[in-house]
Amino acid sequence: MDFLNFIDFKITDVLDIIFVAVLLYYIYKLVRGSVAINIFIGIVIVWAFWKLTELLDMQMISSMVGAFMQVGLIALIIVFQQEIRKFLLMIGSTNFANKRNFVKHFKFLKQEGISTDTDVDAIIKACEKMASTKTGAILVIERSNSLDFIKSSGDRMNIEINQPILESIFYKNSTLHDGAAVIVGNYIVATRVILPVSNERNIPLRFGLRHRAAVGISEKTDALSIVVSEETGLISYIKNGEFVLYDSITQLSNMIKQDLA
């Protein structure tokens, strides 16, 4: 009986470690590359200190830190509203529920000659060309979270990505240039899409409605947004509700590829 209890304890212990590791992975994936990663690390340090004081039976400091953790939990829920929303979306959007990711992880199921990898180079070249002519554009690239809830607001498409197609969509006399283009895998799946606009007050006034819409969709999902400004011709890259700075077009391309990997 003692032996069986030992085995049961070890199995549940291993499962406990696995579940905690998976949870921490999802949280890290959610906050990676944003300022929230520093807050997350701070919470982990405080929690580890709390457990250490409990282990050493330091009752006074342990009770103080424990009270802080309990009260702080309510504050964290308020501070991390957007992150919690995206976390729940991330959990719900499993790889098996997402056809693109499912095929990506089981490559032997791919049909020969069909690529599900996003042609980032074609996107960047199109954005460079549109930037040179100050042609406004907004591209949204789907990752783990499904964007079906915004695709229905525009025109459904199924066009493989290439530079001329992207440029023609956002050409000022095109009927498709208003709104965003949604990209899934290596296909443009919707155009003239209406995006949720961010209410964040920290966005500089020089950025207009197009940039606020790009921030808005990246706040609610883990999608990547690329915006070409009609006023300045500058290319903005937005992830996790924040503008990502870059030094060169090559660096921007590499960052997008890494985020889509």
Secondary structure, 3 states (H helix, E strand, C coil): CHHHHHHHHHHHHHHHHHHHHHHHHHHHHHHCCCCHHHHHHHHHHHHHHHHHHHHCCCHHHHHHHHHHHHHHHHHHHHHCHHHHHHHHHHHHCCCCCCHHHHHHHCHHHCCCCCCCCCCHHHHHHHHHHHHHCCCCEEEEECCCCCCHHHHCCCEEEEEECCHHHHHHHCCCCCCCCCCEEEEECCEEEEEEECCCCCCCCCCCCCCCHHHHHHHHHHHHCCCEEEEECCCCCCEEEEECCEEECCCCHHHHHHHHHHHHC
